[in-house]
Amino acid sequence: MTTHFRPAWVIGRRAVLKGATGLVAGAAVQIPARGVAAAEVAQTEGDALLVPARQISVPKTLSPEAQRFLAAGGKFIKLDGGPPSPTDKDAWRKRIAIINKATEPLVKRLLASPATVERKTVNGVSVCVGTPNEMRHKDRVRISIHGGAFTVMGGAYVEGDAAQVAAASGCTTYSIDYRMPPDFPFPAAVDDCVAVYREIIKSYEPKKVAISGGSAGGNLAGTVTLKIRDSGLPMPGAVAMLTPLTDLTNLSDTLRTNLGVDTALPRVPDAAAALYADGHDLKDPYLSPLFGDFSKGFPPTYLQSGTRDLLLSDTVRMHAVLLNAEIEAELHVGEAMPHGGFGMFTPEDREMQARLLRFIDRHLG
C-alpha cells in the first residue's frame, strides 16, 4: 500500500522564511512508518526539498528536567500578533514591557545565586557588578552581555545575570545594561560595551578578562571584541558566544530546518534585528560578526548551540570562519537543545556551563 504525505513546508530559495512568523512551534505532525520509500518521505521541486509532515518526540536520552522543558513546548509569552513595524516605537515599548514583566520569576531565581550585586555607572554606562560569595579568582573579570533580541531583558534581568554569572565563575562580573532599541539602536550597544571594557582594563590585565553573551549577547560578544581589536585596545583573554546570532542577513540553513522545532525561539528574529540595525548594512561586521576579518587576530572562542537551536547554523558557520582564520575555537552542541538551552537549570545546562568555565580557566589562567 502506498502512503502519501502532504509536505509541511518547503525549504529553498523560493520559500525563504515566507510566513515564518506565523508558524506555530511544536505543532503535531506525522512520522512516516519504517520502510516507506525515500521518495515518499522527501521529494524535490527544483532547488527545494519538500519535507513531509512529521511528529518530533522528546528524546528519552535527556534528563527528566530537560524532557519536561521540551514537552512543555516552549511556554511563550502571549503577545498580540507578530512583532511591530520598526517605525512603531510605541508598539515596541509595549511589547518590551510585557516580555520584561514575564521574566520576573527567572530574575528572582537568578538573584538567589550566592553573590551580591551593586549597580554602578562605569564610563557612562549602567552596569551591574556581581561579587561571588566565594571569590576564587581575584585577578579575573567576566564581562557578561545579556541576550533578548537586542530589545529586552535589560534592567532587573541584568542584576540577576550578574549574580548568577559571578557565582558560577568565582570572579567579579560586570553585566552590562547596554542601551537598546527602539530609542537606542546600533551602534549604541557596541559602544557601551567597548566603553565598559576600556575602563575595566585600567584595573585588570586584558588577558584576565573573558567576554561572554548568549543569543543577541552572543552576537555582541563577537562584535564588541572586533571593535575592541579595531580600536587598538588589547584583546580579552577569551570570548564565549552562546547560541549566537552571527548573520543578520538570515541565510543560515537551520533558520529553515529548525523552524518550528526550536521551542524556545519560535520565529526568526528578523524584526528585532531590523529594529536594532536601524538601516545599516546587515553585513557590517559590527552587526554580523560572521563577516569580520579574523586574519587580524581574535581571542580563543567558545561557541555553544544545540541540535534544535534555530541559530545552530549561525553558530556552526561562525566556528568555521574562526577555524579558517586559524583562531582557536571550540564548538559544543547539546543533544536536542533548543535556543538558549533547557531553561538554565537542568543537568544539561550545568554541564554546558562547566565546559565553558573549564575553557575560561584554561585561557585566563
Number of C-alpha atoms within 10 A of each C-alpha: 4 6 10 12 15 12 15 13 15 21 19 17 11 11 13 14 19 10 9 16 17 12 14 14 19 20 12 12 12 13 14 17 9 6 6 13 12 8 9 15 20 14 15 13 10 10 10 14 15 19 19 20 18 16 13 13 12 15 13 9 10 17 13 11 15 25 18 13 21 24 14 12 16 18 10 14 11 9 10 8 8 10 16 17 13 18 11 12 15 11 14 21 16 10 17 19 12 15 18 18 13 15 15 15 9 14 20 14 11 22 20 12 19 16 25 20 24 13 17 14 13 19 16 10 18 20 28 28 28 28 24 25 15 14 16 13 16 10 15 22 27 26 27 29 28 27 24 16 21 27 25 22 23 20 15 17 23 29 26 26 29 34 30 25 26 31 24 17 25 22 23 26 29 33 32 29 25 22 22 19 23 22 13 15 20 22 16 15 25 23 17 22 29 20 17 22 25 17 12 18 18 9 10 15 17 21 18 20 25 26 31 27 23 26 24 24 27 29 32 31 28 32 26 27 26 24 19 21 17 12 10 8 15 15 24 26 21 27 28 28 29 27 32 31 31 31 24 22 14 20 13 19 17 19 23 23 18 22 26 20 25 27 27 24 21 22 24 17 19 15 17 22 24 18 26 25 22 18 10 12 13 18 16 16 19 24 28 21 27 26 17 19 14 18 12 10 14 23 24 19 24 21 23 27 31 23 19 25 30 33 32 26 25 25 29 20 17 25 22 15 19 23 14 12 14 13 18 15 20 16 16 17 18 18 15 22 24 27 26 22 25 25 17 15 11 17 15 20 17 15 12 18 17 14 14 21 15 13 19 24 16 11 19 20 12
